[in-house]
Amino acid sequence: MTRWSNPRHGAAYLAEALALPEIADDPVLHAYVLADLGLLQCAGREITVGLANQEDGARLIDLLPHDHLATDERRTCWLMDDLFESVPAELVAEANPRRGVWVQFLGFAGDYRRTIAEGEAHIRQPDAISWQEPFHAIARGNADAGLAMAYALTGRPDDALRASQRSHAGFERVGHHGMTAWSTAFQLVELNLRYATTDLSERHRLAALSGSELKRASVATTWTFPIEVLLLEGQWMQAHDLLQDADEGFVRYPFSAAAWLAYNQSDITTAWRRIRTVLAHGPREEPGNSPFAWTIGLMGTAVQMCLTAGDLQPAREWVVAHERWLRWSGATVLWPDQLLLRAEVARAAEDIDAAVAHASASLDAARQPERPLQVLSAERLLGELQMQREEIAVGSGHLERALGLATACAAPYERALTLLALAELWIGIGHTDDARRLLGEARAICVPLGARPALGRLSALEVRLTGVSG
């Protein structure tokens, strides 16, 4: 597993090895080395070429006889990541072990339609295959991991959970601790935080399990503890420290979370650096060569930063790119985010009617199926927009619902942002005592986080409050 500490170095080594006669002239070694070269290229963030090499390697493995792994036990142990101490002499590879890895990285890249088609075809193998047998558990486990990603981002959380649980069980059976840790982290971030954010007991169970599995896997330097949990729960300093220690060259580095944190602490230079590391061509970047779920989040942060700087046209360009990527991927559960970005741009352009229409559509979309954090964001924005329309009762209702969700989701920063919106509403109608109380609570949340943009907004509201009180 040392290859994971520096996947690009490992990929360079395998690229050289492909040219060696003892590998080039050996159909088994050539096929597996080509597939593994693609795997490490994907891990080193060269996803497009890596997926092509994985697909070519998997195709060559399909052409090999089923008993091709039974000829050399030492070589076979190496090909299977040394997960087995010994290999049965009669081992028959009825399921291609590298095709499942390819499906997993298709899911990681965000081509969810193809991931589902290829993944379901892979696991729909002849009934004679025993998926419980350790060797085939690996072949299916990776495919299930890819399917879980695709199902989660296309609005099929129950299917995603079943696929992830199968993947976890299969890799636990063979002692592949890195993948069991990944499966648990996936369930925590993509299923619990996305679909069941208010289920705090399950969040805490998965968080504890994820932490212990990462330690067991000894991959903490490259696969950090799910940063999204720390950000949601207000543990920003711990998140910052983990991000500083993690390897930015590894495909699983959470660039989206890192950029979001930097922006919300007013470190604009770092936030843009994170974005440009992945999206070197800005909004012109095409999908497929970076981890989709994190890259799409970078685009949202880019929109927010442009709007903060008053750069409306670049913000619009990022929104268009965000939509293009969503349509390419089929990630229907992220459509509410697209609609909210449109609403934010419309508000910046002072088109409040269009902003309300987009935010209302976002709220409707976030409920099919229910995703609490997206509902929260839509409710809060609608509250702010209705406040601008001077529809105080309607706006207050949206903001109170957002506040209740922030509490239920144990999301202090989301609560602070909603408190600021409510305080602004109360200031506008002269309820100064209520506004002062809300601003005090918001400050108590934002100061330890170092949330400087929110604190700047808070200070401006305090100035307004003083003027109203005076």
Residue, then its C-alpha position, 0 to 999 in steps of 0.5 A: m500500500t505504499r504506492w498510495s503515499n505517492p501515487r504519481h511516483g507509483a504511476a511513473y514506475l508502472a509506466e516504465a515497467l510496461a515497457l520491460p520485456e518480462i511484462a510486455d511479453d506476459p499477457v497477465l502482467h501486461a493487463y494488470v500493470l496497465a489497469d493498475l497504472g490507470l488506477l494510480q493515475c486516477a489517484g494522482r488526479e490524472i483521471t481522464v487518462g487513468l480511466a482510459n488505461q483502466e478500461d483497456g487493462a480491464r478489457l485485456i483481463d476479460l480476454l484471459p483464461h479464468d484460471h490465469l491467477a492460479t499459475d503463480e501464487r507469489r505473482t497473484c498475491w502481488l496482483m491482489d494487493d497482498l490481501f491474501e496470504s496464500v492463493p488456492a491452487e484452483l483459483v478461478a477469476e470468473a469476475n474481473p477484479r480490475r473492472g470493479v475498480w474502473v467502475q469505482f473511479l467512473g463514479f468518482a469522476g462523476d459519470y453517473r449514468r455510465t457508472i450505473a450501467e457498467g456497475e450493474a452489468h458487472i455485478r449482474q454476473p452468472d449466478a455461479i459466481s460466489w460473491q461471498e468468496p474473498f477473491h470475488a468480494i474484491a471484484r464486486g466491492n469496488a463496483d458497489a462503491g462506484l454504484a453507491m456514489a452514483y446512486a447517492l448523487t442521482g437521488r437513490p439513497d436506499d440503493a446507495l446505502r445497500a451498495s455501500q454496505r455490500s462494499h464494506a462487508g466484502f472488503e471487511r471480509v478480506g481485510h482491505h481496511g482502506m476501502t472499509a474506511w472509505s465506505t464508512a466515510f461515504q455513508l457519513v458524508e453522502l448519505n447521513l449528512r446529505y439525506a439524514t442530517t437530523d439523525l445525529s445518533e447515526r452521524h455520531r456512530l458513523a463518525a466514530l467508526s470512520g475515525s477508528e477505521l482510518k486509524r486501522a487503515s493507516v491512511a490518515t495522511t491521505w484520507t483525512f477524517p471527513i472534513e464536512v462533518l467538522l465544518l458542519e458542526g463548527q469544528w473549523m480549527q480542527a478541520h483547518d489543521l487536518l487540511q494542512d497535514a493532508d496531501e494535496g496531490f492525492v485524489r481524495y484531498p477535499f479541495s471543495a471543503a478547503a476552499w469553502l473554509a478559506y472563503n468563510q474565514s476571509d482567506i480569499t487568496t487560499a480559496w482561489r488557489r484551491i479552486r485553480t488547483v483543480l479548475a486551472h481553466g476556470p469555468r471553461e474546465e470540462p468535466g471528467n478529469s477531477p473528483f466530481a462531487w468536490t469539484i462541483g462544490l468549488m464552483g459554488t464557492a467561486v460564485q460566492m466569491c465573485l458575488t462578494a467582490g461585485d464581479l457579476q459577469p464572472a459569477r454568471e460564467w461559473v453558474v453556467a459551468h456548474e449547470r453544464w457539469l450537472r447535466w453531464s453527470g446526471a447528479t440530480v440531487l445537486w440541482p437545488d444548489q444550481l437553482l440557489l446559485r441562479a437566485e443569488v446572481a439574480r439578487a445581485a442583479e437586483d432582479i428579486d422576482a427572478a431570485v424568488a422564483h429560483a429559490s422557490a424552485s430550489l426548495d421544491a427540488a430539495r424535498q424530492p427526496e428530502r435533503p435537510l441542508q439544501v432545504l435550510s439554505a433555500e428557506r433562508l434565502l427565501g426569507e431574506l428575499q421576502m424581507q427585501r420585498e417587505e413581506i415580513a410575515v412570509g420572510s419570518g416564516h421561512l427564516e424560523r423554519a431555517l433556524g429550526l433546521a439548523t438546530a436539528c442538524a446541529a449546524p452552528y454556522e448555519r444557525a449563525l447565518t440564519l440568526l443574522a438574517l432574522a436580526e436584520l428583519w427585526i431591526g427593520i421593524g424596530h424590534t431592537d431587543d430581539a435583534r440585539r439578542l440574536l446578534g449576541e448569539a450569532r457573535a458567540i458562534c462566529v468568533p471561535l470559528g474565525a468566520r470573518p465575513a459573517l462577523g463583518r455583516l454582524s458588525a454592520l447590523e450592530v451599527r444599524l441597530t445603534g442607529v435605530s435604538g438612538 
